[in-house]
């Protein structure tokens, strides 16, 4: 596999930067279309099932299976990209992947064996919940296993600057899933799980065939004596725990929500889904685009890499604050169009809107943390991010439990946002201690971030004020779209009025 990569790199070195730059807008467009399809799935689910124990069971099982496989897949991508860049030998890469697949199968078997105890714990005595969960666990395990494999093919395509191949494959299979749901208007949760597993397998098969066409090969091998394999494994283990802790927090949040009333776990799951969609369209695409570039910059010149990191943070925070403004302006209207029919009530809608709003308020914090994490990953330092994750996970759990007692499901999410704040502060502190930040540069880029946040806050206050004063008028989605556009223009004006260097920073980032 690595030898074939060398040949491909040799033939594409001169135009890789241009092609990857052209692909970024296309990445966002494809992701946006995909998320519209996923939103359609959520809308159909809300209409067919509403909020009930069966849907709660589906969401809890989905969270559990995601917990098993997502942290493995996240770590795989994090380690494979630098390995491909460094052209690590095939034996080491194949041994690494063989171990990952073996561990994931063993974990799946363990979950199947202990499932009765799990459902007893999560169901809170509800027999419908337990019965449904037992019926769909194997199907969702299969689905998530193949999603783990997609992490391998995605890493391979990214290193070739072919970012959009996996995205197009995912879009096609997502459309297929929605079509199946539309056709089967009397669909059950079990049938939904069958469709989910089937489309996941199809996606993996398509991507595997395409990756093979571009030179990717995999053979079952386990050379535990390989030095490069050991090096990959030592870097990978901390990422397992870091990502695993995040998944544990999601599971614990689901557990807490089941204890504070029926339907809360579904509201929380819908909120996580919508926030995940926003992440996929904007934040994840930017991180996918940035990570390989940042890794190469750091290897060439660490000071340039650090300056680029700070520039990326400013640009990404500008965009995520724009997302926050747009959500305040029209978020509730779009949620209503998607969900406010069938068994989904206006009270459910109000709760969901607030949950998502709290999540989005934490976006600047999570974006900053994730970019600093990428710097540590590029340096091969995964231990620092792991220790940071452990500390914050404990704090997050305690805060979520305490705040849930006061504000219910809102308290759970608020605990996560406060955890993101603490996480960002701690990782920045570790970064300064380990790698250092030029005081003049640090102050300059901090000031730029503050200007962005203050501008966003002022615009949001204006939107809320207009909606409060003209309640009847702003019940119309088209009026709110106009408000959003005007708010966006005011946002730009505030940035200009504050003498921000944002445009200059964006130009520098685009030249990287």
PEFENRA-V325961 format. One line per field, one symbol per residue. burial: I if it has 24 or more other C-alpha atoms within 12 Angstrom, else O. A space follows every 50 residues. Layout:
BEGIN
burial=???
END
This chain:
BEGIN
burial=IIOIIOOIIOOOOOOOIOOIOOIIOIIIOIIIIIIIIIIIIIIIIIIIII IIIIIIIIIIIIIIIIIIIIIIIIIIIIIIIIIIIIIIIIIIIIIIIIII IOOIIOIIOOIIOOIOOIIOIIIIOOOOIIIIIIIIIIIIIIIIIIIIII IIIIIIIIIIIIIIIIIIIIIIIIIIIIOIIOOOOOOOIIOIIIIIIIII IIIIOIIIOIIOOIOIIIOOOOOOOOOIIOIIIOIIIIIIIIIIIIIIII IIIIIIIIIIIIIIIIIIIIIIIIIIIIIIIIIIIIIIIIIIIIIIOIOO OOOIIIIIIIIIIIIIIIIIIIIIIIIIIIIIIIIIIIIIOOOIOOOIIO IIIIIIIIIIIIIIIIIIIIIIIIIIIIIIIIIIIIIIIIIIIIIIIIII IOIIOOOIIIIIIIIIIIIIIIIIOIIIOIIOOOOOIOOOOOOOIIOIII IIIOIIIIIIOIIIOIIOOOOOOIOOOOOIIOIIOOIIOIIIOOIOOOOI IIOOIOOOIOOI
END
